[in-house]
Structure formats: structure tokens, C-alpha cells
Amino acid sequence: MTAEYKTDLPQVSDEAATGKAKDLLDGARAKLGFVPNMYRGMANNPGLLSTYLHGYALFREQANFTPPEQEVVFLTISEGNGCDYCTAAHSMLAIHVSKLSEAHTQAIRDGKPIQDAKLEALRRFTHHMWETRGLPTKAEAEAFKAAGYSDMHILEIILALAVKTISNYANHINHTDLDAKFAPFAVGKSVEPA
């Protein structure tokens, strides 16, 4: 999904990048081996890209969620926000890096329950936090905690919501083109073998 409105800002190329934007893009290349198109769009405002990268790193490195659980959270939010770019990117990461099953990844992309009780509780509560704009009901919070999660996990979902809001909304208004690396996971394609 993209916004009706599209910014008139170009993606920041390697040649045009200067100062903080250059540092951030160079850092991304060093870490990932390439610079995602999403970063190039956000680099027009280095504060936006820096805030995103910082929050994303903290969620990945300090969260109490396992890598597959992290992808459940990010995919649920990206799907809810209708961000085709992040849904594709996190589908690739879910399957190839975090080792979330193809079936679970596809279920989240389809907005359907996951056939794993604990991961489904996480998907459901993350969606509830997104849907209620951070105003969870007591019943939903208690169900989430009964599945083995804690109040600390709730705070970490808030961090993920903030991070994905930055990237999802930036992609909406920048009309970000999907990188070749994520293209096999484009929305509309199945991630499960036929």
C-alpha cells in the first residue's frame, strides 16, 4: 500500500549522500552488504533514519523475544499498517534469518491465526496493541501474559510499534520500490511452496 500523496524527494544516492546521511548509509552497507531502498528514502531526513535504525537495533539486540517472535511482532505491525515493503522484507528475514516457518509467516501475511499457541498469543496481542493504539484491555493483556509473556514484553511491543510506524509510514509516502533481495516475498506472492 502507498499513500495517495508521494513526496518529491529523491532517494539519497551514494554520490549525493553527505554528513550524517552518508554515515548512516555507509553503516548500513557495512552491516547488510547493501543499502535498502527504504533507507535511501528516509536518509533525506537523517534524524528520521537515525531514530529508526537506533530503535530497530535496540529491539533486535535487547528484546526478550526470540528471533522468530521478533518477526511475528514486526510482520503483524507491517501487515496491519499495510506496508508492502516491510511485509516483504520481514517475510524474507523471518524465513531465512529468524527461522520462522513459512506457514507461520504466510498466516501473518494473510491476517490469520498462527498454528502455535504461544506465537498466536503474541500475534494476537501485537495486533490488539496496534488496533487499540496502545490501549489494551485487561483481558487481552492477561491472556498475553498467561501465554508466557510479561509486562516487559508489552513495553517491547511498544518499541516495535514505534519503529515500524517510522518505516511503514515513510514507505507509504515515499512509494519505496522493493529491493531485488525482497522481491520473491512481495505481497501477493505466497511464501509457502506450492
N, C-alpha and C positions, 0 to 999 in steps of 0.2 A: 504494500500500500504506500502511496505517496500522497502528499498534500496537493491540493489544487494549486497552491502557490509554490513556486520554485524560486530559490534565491538566485541572484545573478552573479554570485561569487564563483569563480573557477576553483577547481581542485588545485591545491597547492602542489606544484611540481617540485622535483628535487632542485631544479635550476632556480626557481622563484623563491624557495624557502630561505628565510633568513632568521637570525636570532633564535628566540625560544621555539618557534615553529620548526626550524631546521634541526635544533637539538632533539625535539620530540620525534620527528620523523626519522632522523638518523638512529635514535634509540630503538624505535620500533623495528627498523630494518635489521639492526644488530640482534634483536631478540627473536624476531619472527622469520627473518630471511627475506622479507618483502614488506612493503608498506601498504596496508589495506586501503582501498578507496575511501572507506569511511573516515579514516584518519586524515586523509588529504582534504576532505571537505571540512572537517572540524578544525583543521590547522589554520583556517582563516582567522579564528579566534583562539590563539594559543592557550588562553585561560580555560576555555571550554575543553579542549583536547587534554590539557594537563589535568584538569579536575576529573575527567572521565578515566584517564589512564591510572591516576592515583587511586581512585575509588575501586576500579576494577582489580588492580594489583592487590589492594588490601583485602578485598573479598576473596580472591583466589588464594592468597597466601595465609590469611589469618582466620578464615571462616572455620567453623566447626563442622561444616558439611564436607562429605567425601566428594571427590571429583564428579561422580555421576549425579550426586544430589545437587551440586552446584549447577550442572547443566539443566536439571529439572527446573530449578528456580529461574535461570536465565531464559530458557526456552518458553516457559509458561508466561513470563512477563512479555517477551518479544512477540509471542503469538497473540497475547491479549491486546498489545498495542498495535498489532497489525504491521509489524516491521518485517517485511520480506527479507531484507538484507540480513538482519541479526538472526532471524529464524533459520536462514540457510547457513550462516556462519556457525551458529551454535549447534546445528544439526551435525555439521562436519566434525566439530570439536567433540560433541557428545559421543559419536560413534568411533572416531579414530584416535582421540586423545584421552577422553574421560571414561571410555568403555561403557557407556550407557547402551543398552541393547537397541537394535534397530526397531524392534516392536514398541519399546517404551518411547523412543524418540518420535516415531510416527504417531503414536497415540497423542502425545502432547501437541504435535503439529496439527492434528485433527481436532483438538479440544476435547479429547475423550479420556476417560479414566485409564490409569496405568494398572496392569495386572500384577502389581506388587503392593501390598498393603501399606508399607511404610512410605515408599515413594509416592503412592497415590495420596497419602495424607499430606505430604509435602507439596505436591502439585495443587491439591485442593486448597490448602491454606494460603499458598502463594497467590493463587487466583483470587481467593477471598480478600486478601490484603490489597491486591490490585483493584478489584471491583469496588471495594468499600473505601478506597483512597486512604488506607491506613486506619480504618475504624472497625477493627474486628469485633465480632460478637464474642461473648464469654463462651458460648457453646462451641464455636469454631476453634477458639484458642485452646480450650480444654481438650477437644478431640485431637488437635495437633500435638499437644503435649502428651496425651495418652498413647500416641503412636511412637513415643520415644524422643521427642524433641523438647526444647526448653525455651524459656524467655530469651536467652541469648540468641537462639536461632531466629526468633522473631525480629530481634534487632538486626541480625544479618540479612534477613529478607528485606528490611527497610533499606539497607545499604545497596542491595542488588536492585531494588526498585529505583533508587536514585540514579545509579549507574546506567541502567537500561533506559530510563527516561531520557537521559542525556543522549545516548546513542540512537535510540529509536526515533526520537523527535528530530535530531539532526539529520538522520537518513530520510525522514519524511519530507523535510523542506529542501534538502539538497538533491533529492531524487538520485541517491547514490547507486551507481552501477555495481552490480555484483562482480566481485573478483573471480577470475577463472578458477581459483582454488576452491571456491564455494559453489560454483555453477552446478555441479552434479546434485547439489542439495537444494536447488531453487524451489521456492514454494510452488506447488502444483505438481511436482515430481514426487514419486514415492521413494522413501529411503530404504524400504524393505525390498529384498529380491523378489522378482515376480514368480 
